[in-house]
């Protein structure tokens, strides 16, 4: 009888420990797991997920609602998903890498303004220090373009951007950038489905713009 009582008490203790462990684990995981995709996009665009949605103003007479605007899909341009920088005068390979940046998430939002569409493109990524040691601050060059796909791809609009990332001792820092000013003419219904937003790293964005020729 005594043995059975001790066994029951031990089983109860083990059950209590397991339940406590599970509750702690769920408490630490649930806020992240419960975060919806729309919440992450709101955070990406600077909004707060707990704010009530504000009613949109009514469209001007003769203008379609923003919901009717066809907002192209956003994807990373092939070959432009990573950006690595090597030690001075050396290629960014192996132990010569100072840092490497990657794109991890993207989001987009479109609104009509007259006969144009203005897009907000959000990019999240991460900069990781390499064996050669990263500087205190890193300039990340980005390019965003809206392209009409098809047999003969056509660039409708393209713009270069830069964002500065403060590195930490841990050597792995996330970054977020939102382009607010990418505008392009509203496409016709016949070609709207072939439009796409391309994002990627573009080292040429760090080069100074060429100066115009001086008039004699």
N, C-alpha and C positions, 0 to 999 in steps of 0.2 A: 504493500500500500504506500509506504514511504517512497519507494523507488518510482512508483507511478506518479506520485505528487511532484517529485523533483523533476521527472521527465516532462510533465505538463508545464511546470514553471520555466524550464529551459526552453521549451518550444515557444512559449509565450514571449520570452525575452528575445529569442531569435526573430520572431515575427515582428516585434516592436522595432528592433534595429533595422530590419529590412524595410519596413514601412517608412521609418524616419529617413533612411538613405534615399528611398525613391522620392519622398516628398521634397528633399533638398535638391535632388537632381532635377525634378520637374520644375521647381521654383527657379532654378538657374537657367533652364533651357526654354521654358514656355514663352517668355517675352520675345525671344528671337524667332522661335518657331511659329508663333502666332502672327508675326508681322506679315501682312499680305503683300503681294506684288504691288498693288496700288499704293500702299503705305510707303513702300521703298521708293517708288517713283515720286510721291509727294515730297518725301525727304530729299530726294535728288534735286528736285526743282525748288527747294527752299521752303516748302510748305510744312505744316504740322499736321500729323495724321489725326490728332484729336480735335482739330478745328472743324466746325460745321461747314459744309459746302456753301459757298456764297452763290446766290442766284445770278445767272448771267444776264447782262442787259439785252433787251430785245434788239434784233438786227434792224438796221436802217431799211426803209422801204425799198424794195427791189433787190435787197442783198440777202443771200442765203444765210442760215444759221451756221455757227462754227461747226456744229455736229455734221453738217453736210460737206465740210471740207475734207477732201481725200488726203490724208497724211501718209506719205510713203513710209515703208518699213525702213528701219535703220540697221546697218550691218557694218562690220569692219572690212575695210578694203584688203584684199588678198596681199600678203607681204608687208602690211603696215600695222600689224597687231602688236609688235614689240619694238622697242627703241633702246639700243645699248650704246654706251659710250666707253671707249677704252682710255687707258692712260695716254698722256700727251704724246702724239706722234705714233701711237701704236694701235693696231686693230683691236676691236672689242671682242676678243676671244680668250677663253681660259682664264688664267690668273691676271690678265691685263684689263679685265672689265672693271670699270669704276662703279657703274650702276646700270640697271636695266629697268625699263618701265614697261608695263603691260596694261592693256585695256580689259576690264572685267565685266562691266555692265554699260548699257546704253538705254536711253529713253528719248522720246520725241513728242512734240506738241505743236500743232499747226493752227494758225488763225488767219482769216482772210482780212486783207486791208485794201479795199478798192479792187483793183485788178491783179493785185499781187498776193502772195502767201508769205507770211513771216513765220519761220520755224524756230522753236527753241529745242536745241539738241543738248541732252545731258550725257556726260561721259564720266564714268567712275573707273579708276584704275589703281595701280600700286607701283611704287618705285622701291626697288630692292638694291641695297649696296652690294657691290662686287668685291672680289678679293683685293683689288688694287685700292680700295677705299673711296667712298663717295665724298663729294664736297658737302659743305654745310647746307647749301641750297642748290636745287637742281632746276634748270629750265626745261620744261617739257613742251616740245613743239607738236602741235596738232593741226590737222586739216579736216574740214568738213565740206562735203560737196553733195549737191543734188544732181543726179545723173538720170538721163533717159536711156534705159537699157534697150537691148535689142541687137540686131546684127551689126549695126553701126552705132556704137555707144556714143552718146552726146552729153557733154558736160553743160548743164544749164546754169549752175552757179557754184563757185568754189571760194573758200576763204580760209586763210591761215590764222592760227591763234597760238598764244603762248600762255602757260600757267607755271607759276613758281611753287615748288614743293620744298618745304623745310624738312630736312632729314633729321632723324632722331638717332640716339645711341643704339637702338635696337636694329637699325639698318633696314627696316621694312615699313614704309609709310604709305597709307592710302591717299588718293587725291580725288577731287571732284571738280568738274568744270562744266559750266553751262553756257553755251553760245546763244545769245539773245537776238542776234541781228542778221541771221541768214534769210534773205528774201529772194524770191524768184517769181516770175510771171505765172499766174494760174494756168495750168495746162488744160487742154481741151479734154472732154470726156473720152475721146478716142485713144489718147496716149497716157492718161493719168495713171492707169494701172501699171505702166512700165517704168514709172519714176521710182527712185530709190535714194535714200540718204547713205552716203559712204563716210565713215570716220576712220581715222588712222593717224599714226605718227608721221610727221614730215620734217626731217632735219632742215630743209630749206626755209622753213618758217623762222628759223633763228638767224638767217642771213639778213643783213640790212637791205631795205628796198633800194633798188638802183636809183640814183639821182637823175633827174631830168637834165637833158642837155641844155647848156647855157646858150641863150641867144646871142649872136654876134652883134 
